[in-house]
Amino acid sequence: RGLRPICEFMTMNFSMQAIDHIINSAAKTFYMSAGLVNVPIVFRGPNGAAAGVAAQHSQCFGAWYSHCPGLKVISPYSSEDGKGLLKAAIRDPDPIVFLENEILYGVQFPMSDEALSKDFILPIGKAKIERPGKHLTVVTYSKAVETSLEAAKELSGVGIELEVINLRTLRPLDEQTIVQSVAKTNHLVTVEQGWPHCGIGSEICARIVESETFYHLDSSPVRITAVDIPMPYANSLEVATLPQASDIIHTVKKILGVNS
């Protein structure tokens, strides 16, 4: 009584063995108890593509869990994201699915003095503008933030400034930050390592075209995703399956009418 459990999956692929408990118990108990029973639990673990672990261990569950009312879904990129949002998740009264990335575990990120403080917490549901820009908005999360920033750096060399938004939280989605950015840049590209069908990018694009922000667009929104296949084992095919910086660069230049 009074405890806040943290359930760690070796990989979120194994969470499929517990999906009934996550979806039908954790996510619905507050609703089915008429708001009397909270379920403050965190389900955390590595999500998405790692390296050389093939089809059954390389899936992104961002869209899967974001689809379910009653869950909050977090997908951090940097060390600051991981620390601030995991602490927020543990303190939250609702069930949280916390999607980490195995490749990013080994990346050293700079940490501000504020982030190093023991009291540092980030708000759930608030995105971060990782790189301000004026020509096109890129909305992304997790490992794809790194890829997007790499593309933004290269495009900056030819005078194209991307605004890169790190979602941090997939549900609830920080629609306001996206809307404000698209109203400024008039272009939208989403980048994710998940599959295209019913993905996070699909949801973002739908919200934009269904809102008044649609009238700010000078071109159709574009999704950059993983290829719609199970992950191959061969490294060369794995690279071909996931979004690369070159894919973002090609797409941005095409949208803006810039010759390569």
BAZAKOL-684966 format. One record per residue: x, y negated, z negated of N, C-alpha, C in turn; residue in three letters. Coordinates in steps of 0.05 Angstrom, whole numbers, always signed. Each point is the difference from the previous one (the first is absolute). Layout:
% BAZAKOL-684966
X/Y/Z/X/Y/Z/X/Y/Z/ala .
...
END
This chain:
% BAZAKOL-684966
+17/+24/+0/-17/-24/+0/+18/-25/+0/arg .
-6/-18/+19/+16/-24/+1/+25/+2/+17/gly .
+6/+24/+11/+24/+4/+16/-6/-9/+29/leu .
+22/-6/+14/-3/-8/+28/+18/+19/+16/arg .
-11/+22/+10/+17/+20/+13/+11/-9/+27/pro .
+24/+9/+6/+12/-4/+26/+5/+27/+12/ile .
-13/+7/+22/+3/+25/+13/+19/-3/+24/cys .
+23/+13/-2/+20/-3/+22/+0/+24/+18/glu .
-5/-4/+25/+2/+21/+20/+28/-1/+12/phe .
+13/+24/+3/+26/+1/+13/-1/-13/+28/met .
-22/+3/+13/-6/-14/+25/-31/-3/+1/thr .
-10/-22/+11/-28/-4/+1/-14/+20/+18/met .
+15/+14/+16/-12/+22/+16/-12/+21/-19/asn .
+13/+4/-24/-10/+19/-19/-25/-10/-14/phe .
-6/-26/+2/-24/-10/-12/-25/+12/+13/ser .
+3/+11/+23/-23/+14/+13/-11/+22/-18/met .
+18/+12/-16/-9/+22/-18/-17/-12/-23/gln .
+1/-26/-4/-15/-12/-22/-20/-20/+10/ala .
-6/+1/+26/-17/-22/+11/-28/+0/-11/ile .
-11/+23/-8/-27/+0/-12/+0/-15/-26/asp .
+21/+3/-16/+2/-14/-26/+4/-30/+4/his .
+15/-7/+21/+6/-28/+5/-25/-14/+11/ile .
-12/+12/+21/-23/-13/+13/-26/+3/-15/ile .
-6/+25/-9/-26/+5/-12/-2/-4/-30/asn .
+23/+0/-13/+0/-5/-29/+11/-27/-7/ser .
+26/-5/+5/+12/-25/-8/-14/-24/+13/ala .
-5/+1/+26/-10/-23/+14/-30/-6/-6/ala .
-15/+20/-9/-29/-3/-2/-10/-1/-29/lys .
+17/+6/-19/-10/+2/-28/-10/-27/-11/thr .
+13/-22/+6/-9/-26/-10/-28/-6/+11/phe .
-4/+5/+26/-26/-4/+13/-21/+18/-12/tyr .
+6/+26/-2/-20/+20/-8/-6/-2/-30/met .
+17/-14/-15/-6/-4/-29/-12/-27/-5/ser .
-9/-13/+22/-12/-27/-2/+19/-20/-13/ala .
+25/+3/+6/+20/-19/-10/+9/+5/-29/gly .
-7/+23/-11/+7/+5/-28/+27/+13/-4/leu .
+9/+15/+21/+25/+15/-2/+20/-8/+21/val .
+22/-13/-9/+21/-7/+18/+20/+24/+3/asn .
+14/+1/+22/+19/+21/+5/+27/-14/+7/val .
+15/-8/-21/+26/-14/+5/+22/+20/+5/pro .
+1/+11/+24/+21/+19/+7/+14/-9/+26/ile .
+26/+6/+1/+16/-6/+24/+9/+26/+13/val .
-5/+2/+26/+10/+23/+16/+23/-12/+17/phe .
+24/+9/-5/+22/-12/+15/+18/+21/+12/arg .
+15/-8/+21/+18/+19/+13/+8/-11/+27/gly .
+20/+13/+13/+10/-9/+26/-21/+7/+22/pro .
-4/-19/+18/-21/+1/+20/+13/-6/+28/asn .
-12/+11/+20/+9/-6/+27/+24/+16/+9/gly .
+12/-9/+21/+23/+15/+12/+25/-2/-18/ala .
+13/+22/-4/+26/+0/-13/+21/+5/+22/ala .
+14/+22/+0/+19/+6/+22/+3/+30/+2/ala .
-7/+11/+23/+4/+28/+6/-17/+19/-17/gly .
-24/-9/-8/-17/+18/-16/-26/+7/+15/val .
-1/-7/+25/-20/+10/+19/-29/-7/-7/ala .
-18/+15/+13/-29/-8/+1/-14/+0/-26/ala .
+6/+19/-18/-16/+3/-25/+10/-18/-22/gln .
+22/-14/+3/+11/-17/-21/+7/-28/+9/his .
-13/-9/+22/+7/-27/+11/-24/-17/+5/ser .
-22/+4/-14/-24/-14/+5/-3/-25/-17/gln .
-13/-20/+11/-6/-24/-15/-30/+2/-9/cys .
-4/-2/-26/-27/+3/-11/-12/-27/-7/phe .
+11/-22/+10/-10/-27/-6/-29/-3/+9/gly .
-6/+8/+24/-28/-2/+10/-18/+20/-13/ala .
+10/+24/-5/-17/+21/-13/-11/-11/-27/trp .
+17/-9/-17/-9/-8/-27/-13/-28/+0/tyr .
+8/-17/+19/-13/-26/+1/-29/+1/+9/ser .
-7/+23/+12/-28/+3/+9/-20/+4/-22/his .
+10/+7/-24/-17/+9/-22/-6/-22/-20/cys .
-26/-8/-3/-7/-20/-21/+7/+12/-28/pro .
+9/-18/-17/+7/+9/-27/+30/+3/-5/gly .
+15/+2/+22/+29/+2/-2/+13/-27/+7/leu .
+22/-6/-13/+17/-22/+10/+25/+13/+11/lys .
+10/-10/+23/+22/+13/+13/+22/-20/+4/val .
+24/+7/-10/+23/-18/+0/+22/+14/+16/ile .
+14/-16/+17/+23/+12/+16/+22/-21/+0/ser .
+19/+2/-20/+21/-20/-2/+22/+3/+21/pro .
+14/-21/+4/+23/+0/+19/+27/-3/-16/tyr .
+3/-21/-15/+25/-6/-13/+1/+9/-29/ser .
+23/-2/-13/+2/+6/-28/-18/-18/-17/ser .
-2/-25/+8/-17/-19/-14/-29/+9/+1/glu .
-8/+9/+25/-27/+10/+3/-5/+24/-18/asp .
+19/+19/+1/-2/+25/-15/-3/-5/-30/gly .
+17/-17/-11/-1/-5/-29/-25/-15/-8/lys .
-5/-22/+13/-22/-18/-7/-27/+13/+4/gly .
-3/+16/+21/-26/+12/+6/-5/+26/-16/leu .
+22/+15/-6/-4/+24/-16/-9/-7/-28/leu .
+12/-21/-11/-8/-9/-27/-29/-10/+1/lys .
-7/-14/+21/-28/-9/+3/-19/+23/+2/ala .
+9/+21/+15/-17/+24/+4/-5/+14/-26/ala .
+20/+3/-17/-2/+13/-25/-19/-15/-19/ile .
+0/-26/+2/-17/-16/-17/-29/-3/+10/arg .
-4/+8/+25/-27/-4/+12/-20/+21/-11/asp .
-25/-8/-3/-20/+19/-11/-11/+20/+21/pro .
+8/-3/+25/-10/+18/+20/+21/+19/+11/asp .
-9/+21/+14/+20/+19/+12/+15/-13/+23/pro .
+26/+4/+0/+18/-12/+20/+14/+22/+15/ile .
+1/-2/+26/+17/+17/+16/+24/-17/+8/val .
+24/+9/-9/+24/-17/+3/+19/+14/+20/phe .
+0/-10/+25/+14/+13/+22/+28/-11/+4/leu .
+20/+15/-9/+28/-9/+3/+12/+11/+26/glu .
+25/-7/+6/+13/+11/+24/+27/+11/-8/asn .
+4/+26/+8/+24/+14/-8/+25/-13/+11/glu .
+0/-9/+24/+23/-12/+13/+8/-26/-15/ile .
-20/-15/-10/+6/-25/-14/+10/+4/-28/leu .
-2/+24/-11/+11/+5/-27/+30/-7/+0/tyr .
+14/+5/+21/+29/-4/+1/+9/-27/+9/gly .
-19/-18/+5/+7/-27/+9/+2/-19/-23/val .
+22/-15/-1/+4/-20/-21/-11/-27/+9/gln .
-20/-10/-14/-12/-26/+6/+9/-21/-21/phe .
+3/-25/+9/+6/-21/-20/-24/-4/-19/pro .
+6/-4/-25/-20/-5/-21/+5/-27/-13/met .
-20/-17/+0/+2/-26/-13/+0/+4/-30/ser .
+9/-21/-15/+0/+1/-29/-29/+5/-10/asp .
-19/-12/+13/-28/+4/-8/-8/+29/+3/glu .
+8/+13/+22/-7/+28/+5/+14/+18/-19/ala .
+23/-8/-10/+15/+17/-19/-11/-2/-29/leu .
-17/-20/-4/-11/-3/-27/-18/+23/-7/ser .
+0/+8/-25/-17/+22/-9/-30/-7/+2/lys .
-6/-25/+2/-28/-9/+1/-10/-3/+29/asp .
+17/+6/+20/-7/-4/+28/-22/+19/+9/phe .
-22/-11/+10/-22/+15/+11/-10/-15/+25/ile .
-7/+15/+21/-11/-11/+24/-30/+5/+1/leu .
-16/-19/+11/-29/+5/+1/-7/+20/+22/pro .
-18/+18/-7/-11/+19/+20/-18/-15/+19/ile .
+2/+6/+26/-18/-12/+19/+11/-26/+12/gly .
+26/-6/-4/+12/-24/+10/+24/+7/+18/lys .
-2/-8/+25/+22/+5/+19/+23/-20/-3/ala .
+22/+5/+12/+23/-18/-1/+10/-7/+28/lys .
+4/-25/+6/+12/-8/+25/+30/+4/-2/ile .
+10/+21/+12/+29/+7/-2/+17/-19/+17/glu .
-12/-9/+22/+15/-19/+18/-21/-18/+13/arg .
+2/-26/-5/-19/-19/+12/+7/-4/+30/pro .
-20/-5/+15/+4/-5/+29/-24/-14/+12/gly .
+2/-7/+25/-21/-17/+12/-11/+12/+27/lys .
+13/+20/+11/-8/+9/+26/-19/+24/+0/his .
+3/+17/-19/-16/+25/+0/+0/+12/-28/leu .
-22/+11/-9/-3/+13/-26/+4/+30/+2/thr .
+17/+11/-16/+4/+29/-2/-9/+8/-28/val .
-20/+18/-1/-10/+10/-26/+9/+29/-3/val .
+13/+6/-22/+12/+27/-3/+2/+7/-29/thr .
+11/+24/-5/+3/+9/-28/+21/+22/-1/tyr .
+11/+5/-24/+19/+21/-6/+24/-2/+19/ser .
+9/+23/+9/+25/+2/+17/-2/-17/+25/lys .
-25/-3/+10/-3/-16/+25/+6/-30/-4/ala .
+0/-9/-25/+8/-28/-6/+29/-3/+9/val .
+17/+19/-7/+29/-1/+7/+3/-1/+31/glu .
-15/+17/+14/+1/+0/+29/-9/-27/+12/thr .
-21/-11/-12/-11/-25/+10/+20/-23/-5/ser .
+13/+0/-23/+19/-21/-6/+25/+2/+19/leu .
+7/+24/+6/+22/+4/+19/-7/-11/+28/glu .
-25/+5/+9/-9/-11/+25/-2/-31/-1/ala .
-9/-10/-23/-3/-29/-3/+27/-14/+1/ala .
+20/+12/-12/+27/-11/+1/+11/-1/+28/lys .
-4/+21/+16/+10/+0/+27/-16/-20/+18/glu .
-26/-2/-4/-16/-18/+16/+6/-29/-7/leu .
+8/-5/-24/+8/-27/-8/+23/-11/+17/ser .
+17/+19/+8/+23/-8/+17/-8/-11/+27/gly .
-25/+6/+9/-9/-10/+26/-23/-21/-4/val .
-2/-10/-25/-18/-22/-5/-28/+8/-7/gly .
-5/+26/-6/-27/+9/-8/+0/+6/-30/ile .
-17/-14/-14/-1/+3/-29/-25/+15/-9/glu .
+4/+24/-9/-22/+16/-10/-6/-6/-29/leu .
-25/+0/-7/-8/-1/-29/-6/+29/-8/glu .
+16/+10/-18/-2/+28/-8/-14/+2/-28/val .
-23/+12/+0/-15/+3/-25/+2/+29/-10/ile .
+10/+2/-25/+2/+26/-14/-25/+3/-17/asn .
-17/+18/+8/-27/+3/-13/+3/+6/-30/leu .
+19/+17/-7/+3/+10/-28/-24/+17/-9/arg .
-24/-11/+2/-24/+15/-8/-17/+5/+25/thr .
-9/+25/+4/-16/+7/+23/-30/-2/-7/leu .
-7/+5/-25/-27/-4/-10/+1/-9/-29/arg .
-10/-23/-6/-13/-20/+17/+20/-14/+19/pro .
-9/-6/+23/+17/-13/+21/-1/-30/-3/leu .
+24/-12/+1/+2/-29/-2/-7/-13/+27/asp .
-25/-1/+5/-10/-10/+26/+6/-30/+3/glu .
+0/-15/-22/+4/-29/+2/+28/-7/+11/gln .
+20/+14/-10/+27/-6/+10/+3/+6/+30/thr .
-12/+21/+9/+0/+7/+28/-14/-21/+17/ile .
-24/-7/-9/-16/-20/+14/+14/-27/+3/val .
+12/-9/-22/+14/-25/+1/+24/+1/+19/gln .
+14/+22/+1/+23/+3/+18/-9/+1/+29/ser .
-21/+15/+6/-9/+3/+28/-11/-27/+10/val .
-13/-15/-18/-10/-26/+7/+23/-19/+8/ala .
+23/+5/-11/+24/-16/+6/+14/+9/+25/lys .
+3/+26/+3/+16/+11/+23/-16/+7/+24/thr .
-26/+5/-4/-18/+7/+22/+5/+27/+14/asn .
+17/+16/-13/+6/+27/+11/+3/+19/-24/his .
-8/+26/+5/+2/+20/-21/+10/+27/+10/leu .
+20/+11/-14/+10/+27/+5/+1/+14/-27/val .
-10/+25/-1/+2/+16/-25/+20/+22/+5/thr .
+16/+7/-20/+20/+20/+3/-2/+20/-24/val .
-1/+25/+6/-2/+21/-21/+11/+26/+10/glu .
+9/+17/-19/+10/+26/+7/-21/+21/+0/gln .
-25/-8/-6/-22/+19/+1/-11/+3/+28/gly .
-19/+19/+3/-12/+5/+26/-19/-23/+8/trp .
-5/-3/+27/-17/-22/+9/-29/+2/-7/pro .
-11/+25/+2/-29/+4/-3/-10/-7/-28/his .
-17/-20/-3/-11/-8/-26/+22/-8/-19/cys .
+21/-13/+9/+22/-7/-17/-3/-27/-14/gly .
+20/-8/-15/+0/-26/-14/-1/-22/+20/ile .
+15/+3/+22/+0/-21/+21/-27/-3/+13/gly .
-14/+23/+3/-27/-1/+11/-19/-17/-17/ser .
+2/+4/-26/-16/-15/-19/+6/-30/+1/glu .
+25/-6/+0/+8/-28/+1/-10/-14/+26/ile .
+5/+13/+22/-9/-11/+26/-31/-4/+0/cys .
-14/+20/-10/-29/-2/-1/-9/-24/-17/ala .
+12/-3/-23/-8/-23/-17/+5/-27/+13/arg .
+22/-1/+15/+7/-26/+13/-20/-6/+22/ile .
-5/+20/+17/-18/-5/+23/-29/-3/-8/val .
-7/+10/-24/-28/-3/-10/-4/-25/-16/glu .
+21/-16/-3/-2/-24/-16/+4/-25/+17/ser .
-2/-23/-13/+4/-25/+14/+29/-3/+11/glu .
+18/+15/-12/+28/-1/+8/+4/+9/+29/thr .
-19/+16/+10/+0/+9/+28/+5/-24/+19/phe .
-13/-22/-6/+1/-23/+18/+27/-15/-1/tyr .
+17/+8/-19/+28/-11/+0/+19/+17/+17/his .
-9/+23/+8/+18/+18/+15/+3/-9/+29/leu .
+25/+0/+10/+6/-6/+28/+5/+25/+16/asp .
+0/+23/-14/+3/+26/+13/-12/+22/-17/ser .
-5/+23/+11/-11/+22/-16/+20/+9/-21/ser .
-10/+8/-24/+18/+12/-19/+11/+26/+10/pro .
+24/+7/-8/+13/+24/+10/+10/+16/-24/val .
-5/+27/+1/+10/+18/-21/+24/+15/+10/arg .
+21/+1/-17/+23/+16/+5/+0/+21/-22/ile .
-1/+26/+7/-3/+21/-19/+19/+23/+7/thr .
-2/+21/-16/+13/+25/+7/-16/+12/+24/ala .
+13/+18/+15/-13/+13/+21/-21/+19/-12/val .
-22/+4/+14/-23/+16/-10/+5/+30/+2/asp .
+21/+9/-13/+7/+29/+0/+11/+7/-28/ile .
+0/+26/-7/+15/+8/-24/+30/-6/+4/pro .
+13/-6/-22/+28/-8/+1/+18/+23/+10/met .
+16/-4/+21/+18/+21/+9/+23/+3/-20/pro .
+14/+23/+3/+23/+5/-18/+26/-13/+11/tyr .
+4/+2/+27/+24/-10/+12/+4/-30/-5/ala .
+24/-8/-8/+5/-28/-7/-6/-19/+23/asn .
+7/+7/+24/-5/-17/+23/-30/-4/+5/ser .
-15/+21/-5/-29/-2/+4/-13/-15/-23/leu .
+11/+2/-24/-9/-14/-23/+2/-30/+4/glu .
+23/-9/+11/+5/-28/+6/-20/-10/+21/val .
-5/+17/+20/-18/-7/+21/-29/-2/-10/ala .
-6/+14/-22/-27/+0/-10/-7/-24/-17/thr .
+20/-11/-14/-4/-22/-19/+5/-27/+14/leu .
-14/-22/-9/+5/-26/+11/+29/-9/-5/pro .
+13/-11/+21/+27/-10/-3/-1/-30/+5/gln .
+22/-14/-8/+1/-29/+4/-3/-7/+30/ala .
+11/+17/+17/-2/-5/+29/-29/+0/+9/ser .
-17/+17/-12/-28/+0/+7/-14/-26/-7/asp .
+7/-11/-24/-11/-25/-8/+9/-23/+18/ile .
+26/+0/+6/+11/-21/+17/-13/+0/+27/ile .
-3/+24/+12/-13/+2/+27/-29/-10/-1/his .
-14/+8/-21/-28/-8/-3/-3/-30/-3/thr .
+16/-12/-18/-1/-28/-5/+6/-16/+26/val .
+20/+8/+14/+7/-15/+25/-22/+3/+21/lys .
-12/+23/+1/-23/+4/+19/-23/-18/-8/lys .
-7/-2/-26/-22/-17/-8/+5/-29/+5/ile .
+25/-9/-5/+7/-28/+3/+8/-7/+29/leu .
+1/+20/+17/+7/-6/+28/+29/-7/+4/gly .
+17/+12/-16/+29/-6/+1/+13/+23/+16/val .
+15/-7/+20/+15/+20/+15/+23/+11/-16/asn .
+4/+26/+1/+23/+12/-15/+26/-7/+13/ser .
END
